[in-house]
């Protein structure tokens, strides 16, 4: 069984012993029921890690002594997935799977054919759910760099992301170029690889044209048409393997 990971603030990580309280401490002590002598890893989500051993467990907090501190470099190139808003809970499913795979930035995209609309209170609540899902999935996957889930983006913002990318791809079932044939930057090289995943209704001709003009390459993921909630994880797997991060 892998060592559990919990999030802690920078001040807590610098202390010895470390006191883990708040929601993370409550979860560790009351839900995971960690006890003295057990191992736990704490991270700030930005690469700083403290390997610890629990020395005391209360009702809603842990105290742990630090065995080792170190920092993990952020992976490069960054993988950015622009995700057309899916229906229902499929958005959280997509975020969970992409986080586990290693996607670095997830951009909720209000595409023209999105059935789901994020507006007003719903937008704030939906974004909060995506961010919470990413945070919990990152801990489960033992990621020490939490993925960024950005604010909802419009199509103009997506074009900006494409323009600044080292490689930008739009998944499209009518594309001639296979995704597996593209050459992303190698592991350790700087730059962003941006992948655009359309909603259930697909990407409009106008959106495709604008993305092409910004520098994106339409690419075919495979012989079958995947749901929008699974296309991102499939594309991430191909590109992470191609660049050498996997």
N, C-alpha and C positions, 0 to 999 in steps of 0.2 A: 504494500500500500504506500502510495506516495505521501510525502510530507505535506500537510495542509498549508495553504498560503492565505495570509490575511493582510489587509491594507492598514497602514499606520502612517501618521504624519511624520514630517521630517524631524520635528523636535523629539518625538517618542523614539524614533529610530536611533537618534544620537545618544540616548540615555543608556545606562547599564546599571541595574536591570531595566528592562523595558516594561512599561505598564500598558497593556492593551485594553482599553475600555470603550465605552460608547457601543454602537451597534455591532462593530466587529468583535469587541471583547465579549459582548453578550452572546453572540453567535458561537464564538469559540468555547466559552465556558458552559453555556446552557444547552446549546444544540449539539455541538460536536463533543461536548463533555471531555475536553482535554484535561489531563491531570498531571501533577508533578512528575518529571522524568520524561515526558513525551516531547518530541521535537516539533517545532513549528517554524515556518519561514515568514518573515514580515517584510513588506515592501511598500514604498511610497507610490508605486505605479509608474515611476519615471526612471527605473533602472537601479535604484538603491535597494540593497537586500541585507537583511540581518538574519543569519541562521541562529536560532535560539532553542533553549530548552526551558520548558515550563518549570518554575520553582514554586508557584502558588496559584491556586484557582479559587476565585470567589464565585458569587452568584452571577455577576455580570461583568467580570473582568479577569484578566490573567496577568501574572507577573512572570517574566522570563529573563534568564540571563543570556547574554550574547556570546555565542561561540565563535562567530566569524562575521565580518562585514565585507561586502564587496559591491562593485557596480557592474551592471550588464549594459553593454553598448546597444543603442537602438539599431535594429536591423536595417540594412540598406540593400537594394533600393526600397523605398517605401511602396507598399501596395495600397492603392486607394480604390475603393469600390463605390461607385455612384449607384445607389439602389433606388430604382423606381418604387414608389410606395405600394406595397402589396395590400391585399385585403385582409382584414381580421388579424389573427395572431401570427400570420405568416411572416410579418415583419420581424417580430422577435425571434422566430425560428431562423430566419436568414442571418440576423445579427449574431445569434448564438453560434451558428456553424462557422461563419466567417471569422469570428473572434477565435474560436478554437483552432482554426487552420493557420492563423497568423496575419490576417488582414490588419493593416495599421491604421487606416482611416476609413470610416463608413459615412457616406454622404447621403442623407435622405433627399430624394429628388422628386419634386412635384412636376412630373411629366404631363404632357397634354392629355394623354389617355388614361391617367390614373383614375381608377374608380374611387379609391380612398382619397379624401381631402383632409389635410391638416390645417384647421383654422381655429383661431381663438383658443379657448381652454383645451380643446381637443389636441391642438398642436403641442402645447406645453406638456400635457399628460402623455401623449404618444412618444415625444422625444425623451421624456424622463424614463419611460419604460424601456426604450431602446438602450439608453445609457446604463440603466440598472442591469439589463440583460448582458450587456458587454462586460460590465464590471464583474458580475458573478461568473460568467463564462471564462474570463481571463484568469480568475483565481483558480477555477477548476482545471484549466489547462496549464497552470503554473507559468503564466506569462508575467514577467516583471516590468513590462512596458504595457500599460493599458492602452487599448485602441481608442482613438478619438472618434466620437460620434458627433459630427458637426450639426449646426443649425440646418434646418430645412433649406435646400437650395433650389433656385429656379434654373431654367435652362441657360440663361445668360451666365450665371455663376459656373455652371458645368462647362461651358465653353472656355471660361477663364482657366479652369483647372486643366483642361485638355491642352490649352496653349502653352502652359508652363511645364508640361510633363515630358519626361525622357521618352516615354512610349505611351500612347493613348489608344484604347481599343473600344469599339462599340460592338457589343454582341448583336448579331443579326442573322436570322435564319436564311436570308437570301444572299449573304456575303459569299464571295468566291475564295477568299483567303482563310485557311484554317488557323485557328488560334494557336495550335501546336507548332505552326510553322513560323511564327513571329519570334524575333530575337530581342528579349528585354535586356536591360543592363545586367551585368554579372553581380553576384553576391558581393557586397562590400563597396560597390560603386554607388555614387550619389545619384539622386534623381528620383522622380516619382513614376510609377507605372499606374496609369489610371484606366479602370475598366468601367464602362457604362452598361448597366443592366436595365432594360426597359421594364415597364409595368405589364400587367396581364394583357392589356389591349395593344401592346406593342409600341414601337417608336414611330413617330410620324415621319413622312418624307422630309418635311421642313426641319425637323430636329436632326435627322441624319445628315442633311445637307449642311446645316450649321456646324455640326460636329466635324464633318469632313473639312470644311473651310478652316476650322480651328486646328486641324492637324491630326484628327483621329483616323484610325484605320478600321473599317468594318470587318469583323472576323466571325467565322462560323465556329461555334463551340463543338458541334458534333452532329451525327446523323439524326438525332432526335430533338424534339422541341421540349426544353425543360421549363418548369414553372419559374417565375421570376424569383421565388424564394430559394430555389436550389441552383439557379444558373450562376449566381455569384460565387458560391463555394466551389462549384465545378471549375469555373474559370480561375479562381484563386489557386486551386490545386495544380492546374496546368502551368500557370505562370511562376508559381513558387518553385516548382520543379525545374522549369526552363532556366530560371535565373540562378539556380543553385542554392537558394535559401532552404530548400528541402533536400 
